[in-house]
Amino acid sequence: MLDDEHSALVCYPTPMRLLLVRHAESQGNAEGRLQGRREFPLTERGLEQAQALASRLAGMHVAAVYASPIQRALQTALAIGRECGVDVRTDDRLQEYDFGATLSGLTWREIRDRQPELVAALVSNRSEFPHYPGEEGRDAFRERVCAAITEIVERHKADNAVALVTHGGPIVVHLMATLGREYARPIPFSIENGSITTVELAASPSAFTPAAVVTGINDTCHLAHIEPRAKLRVD
């Protein structure tokens, strides 16, 4: 904590806010599927969530909206772009983790029936991620996501706020990197559909002002009026 003398002497420029938005509910979410790169449109609830997100972000002076090109993220981003009065730019590097063609798109029950050892690994206490046939690779995933976000931040460092509409995986991997945590299990937070996670980036980092501060994780207060869907279980 800063003492009174330092508090009086230090001036803090307004940080840029990086708004990491998870897409609204998709049909794949509603059906309990491992979506990955597979395409699933937003549900009716998802469309409602996207509009609630857009209304919330419209008051945040968002200078730019970037999105994963996958339909569920792009649909969400387009709603936000309309409310914020900005065009949506897509970036392939903001796509979800590629779990491989064998299991992507299946429900968790189907995956359990075909590869019970994978589901057993998921519910275990192991720190490493289970192996998915033909997957992208966790190191490559982290590198592409962090590279994309670093470039976008550099491009907009003079702006008030930038929204990135993406998926749970990219948000998690960037948060872990920002917090200096190893990208390993267990993940110590949830990233729900339609949530906003905020990282403030200092214009002039110093001993008193870190380069990045996570000021909000999984903010869903704008969705409070929307009835939640019951969570699916793999029995």
BADOKOL-461975 format. One record per residue: residue in one letter; y negated, z negated, x negated of N, C-alpha, C in turn. Coordinates in steps of 0.2 Angstrom, whole numbers, plus 5000, padded with zeros to 4 digits. Atoms other than C-alpha are relative to their C-alpha. Example, Ala and Ser with C-alpha at 12.3 -4.5 7.8 and 13.67 -1.06 7.14 Angstrom:
A500650004996502249614938499450004996;S500650015004500549644932499549975004;
This chain:
M500650004996500050005000499450004996;L500750005004498250044994499649945001;D500450064999497149894991499350025003;D500749984997495349894999499650044995;E500449965005494549954983500250075000;H499849935000495550104982499950045006;S500149974994495450135000499350035001;A500849985000493550144999499850064996;L500249955005493550264984500350065001;V499649934999494850394989499950035006;C500149964995494450535000500650055001;Y499449964998495850625009499850065004;P500149944996495650805014500550015005;T499549994995496450855030500650044998;P499449975002498250905027500250065005;M499749954996499051065034500649975003;R499450024997500351025047500550065001;L499449964999502051115046500449985006;L499750024994502751115064500750035000;L499449985000504651135063500349995007;V499850004993505251185080500750025001;R499449974998507051195086500050045006;H500049964994507351325099500249965006;A499850044994507551275117500850025001;E499349994998509251265125500350075001;S499749944999510351415124500650005004;Q499450004996511851465134500649984995;G499650025005512851435118500049925000;N500150075000512151255118500449975006;A499750034993512651225136500750005000;E499349995000514351285133500449974994;G499750045006514651185117500350054995;R499849955004514851335106499749994993;L500250005007514751345087499650074999;Q500349944999513351475088499950044993;G500149965006512851515070499550065001;R500449945000512151695069500250035007;R499849974994512951735086499450005005;E500650004995511751785100500249975007;F499950034993511551685116499349995002;P500650014997510051685127499849935002;L500250074998509051535133500349995007;T499950014993509651455149499449995004;E500650024996508551415164499649944997;R500250065003508351245157499650014993;G500349985006507951325140499350035001;L500749964999506551435147499549955002;E500450054998505851275155499749964994;Q500150045006505951185138499550044996;A500449965004505151335129499250005003;Q500750004997503651335141499749934999;A500250075001503451145139499849994992;L500249995007503451175120499350034999;A500649965001502151305121499449975003;S500650044997500951195132499849954995;R500150065005501151055119499750034994;L500249985006500851165104499350045001;A500649974999499351255112499449964999;G500650055002498251105109500049984993;M499950025007498751095090499650054995;H500449965005497651235083500550044996;V499549965004499151335077499850074998;A500249945003498651475066500550065000;A499549955000500251565065500749975002;V499350024998502051565072500550054997;Y499549975003503551615063500749985003;A499350014996505351635070500550034996;S499349975001507151665066500050065005;P499949954996507551835073500549995005;I499450014995509051765083499749995006;Q500349994994508751785101499749935003;R500250074997508651595106499449984997;A500650025003507351565093499450045001;L500549964999506351715096499750005007;Q500350024993506251685115499649945000;T500450065001505651515111499350014997;A500649995003504351575099499550045004;L500549954996503651715110499649965005;A500450044996503251585123499549964997;I500550035004502351485110499450044998;G500549955003501451635103499550025006;R500549994995500751675120499549955002;E500550064998500051505124499549994994;C500450015006499351495106499550054998;G500449945002498651665106500150034993;V499949975007499451725090500750045001;D499449965001500751855086500649964997;V499450035004502551795081500250054995;R499749965006503151855064500749974999;T499350035001505051845061500150004993;D499850005007505851805045500849985000;D499250015000507751825042500249944997;R499750065004507851685030499949935005;L500050064995507451565045500650005005;Q499450004996509151605053500449944999;E499550065001510451475056500550024995;Y499549995005511851445044500550055003;D499549954998513151585044500749974999;F499450045001514751495048500650054999;G499549965001515751655046500350035007;A499849964994516551785059500549965004;T499450034997518151685062499849955006;L500150054995517451535071499350005004;S500650004996515651575076500150035007;G499949994993515451585095500549975004;L499550034996516951485099499749935002;T500150064998516851325108500349954996;W499750055005517251165099500849985002;R499350014997518851145110500450064997;E499749945003519351325104500149994993;I499950015007519051275086500549954998;R499550055001520051115088500750035000;D499349974998521551215095500250044994;R499849955005521451345081500049974993;Q500050035006520951235066499949935001;P500150074999521251055070499749964994;E500150045006521051005052499250004998;L500850005001519151065052499749955004;V500350054996518750955067500249934997;A499950065003519650815059499549984994;A500550015006518550835043499349995003;L500650014997517050845054499949925003;V500150074998517350675062500249944995;S499950055005517850595046499449974996;N500650035004516750495034499950034993;R500149965007516850625020499250025000;S500749985001515150665013499950084999;E500049935000515550845010500150045006;F499949974994515450975023500750035001;P499449964999517051055030499950074998;H500049935002517551225025500150055006;Y499949954994517251375038500250064996;P499849945003518151535034499450055000;G500549955001516951665027499349975001;E500650034999515451545028499550024994;E500649985005513751575019500049964994;G500150055006513851425007499449965001;R500650044999512751275008499550004995;D500650005005511851294991499650075002;A500449944999511351474996499649995006;F500450024994510851415013499349964999;R500550045002509751285006499450044996;E500549965004508951404993499650055005;R500349954996508551535006499549975005;V500550034995507751415019499449974996;C500550045004506751315006499550064997;A500449945003506151484998499550025006;A500449984994505551545015499449965002;I500550044998504651395020499549994995;T500550015005503851375003499550065000;E500449945000503151555004499549995006;I500450004994502551525022499449954999;V500550055001501651365017499550024995;E500449975005500851445002499550055003;R500449954997500151585013499549975005;H500450034995499451465026499749934998;K500250075002498851315015499349985002;A500750014998497051335021500049995008;D500050004992497551335040500249925002;N499950064997497651185051500849985002;A499350014999499451205057500450075001;V499649944999500851335057500749975003;A499350014997502451335068500550044998;L499449965002504151385062500549995006;V499550014994505351415077500750024997;T499449985003507051405070500649965003;H499450034997508751315072500149934997;G499950075003509451135068500150004993;G499850005007510251185052499450014995;P500649995005508651255043499549945000;I500450065000507651105049500349944996;V499750065003508850975043500050024992;V499949995007509051065026499349994997;H500750005003507151075023499849925000;L500150074999506950895029500349964994;M499650035006508250835016499750014994;A500449985007507350925002499449975000;T500750035000505650855007500149934999;L499950085001506350675007500449994994;G499650015006507250704991500749985001;R499350024998508950674999500550064998;E499549955001510550764994500250035006;Y499749974994511150895007500749985001;A499350034999512650795012500149975006;R499950044994513450705026500049934999;P500249984993513050605036499250025000;I500749994999511350675042499749955004;P500350064997510250525046499550015005;F500449994995509350605060500250055005;S499849954995509550715076499450055000;I500549954999508650875079500250045006;E499849984994508750915097499650075002;N500349944997508351075107499349995002;G500750004998506551105110499649944996;S500350055004506050965097499550034995;I500549985005504550965085500149954995;T500050045006504750895068499450024995;T500749995004503050875058500049984993;V500150015008502750885039499350014999;E500749995002500950855033500050024993;L500049985007500650945017499349994997;A500750015003499150885006499750064997;A500449955004497851005000499949984993;S500150025007497650904984500449944999;P499650065001499150794980499849964994;S500350045006498750644969500549945000;A499650065000499450474965500049965007;F500150034994498850414982500250055006;T499849954995499250574992500650044998;P499449955002501050644991499950075002;A500149934998501250824992500250015007;A499749994993502250815009500249935003;V499950064996502350675022500350025006;V499749994994503550675036499749965005;T500350044995502550615051500350005007;G499650004994503750655065500650045000;I499349975000505550695068500350005007;N499750004994506350755083499649985006;D500550024994504850735095500150045006;T499849964994505350785112499649975006;C500450034994504050685123499850055005;H500249954996503450855130500650025005;L499449984996505250875138500249945005;A499850064996505250705147500150025007;H499949994993505050785164500650055001;I499549954999506550905161500749965000;E499450044999508250835167500550024994;P499649995006509350815151500750035002;R499349984998511050905151500549954997;A499550045002512550795149500350024993;K499849985006513250795131500850025001;L499349985000514950895129500449964995;R499650045005516350805120500650054999;V499449975002517850875111500649955001;D499550064999519250775119500750024996;
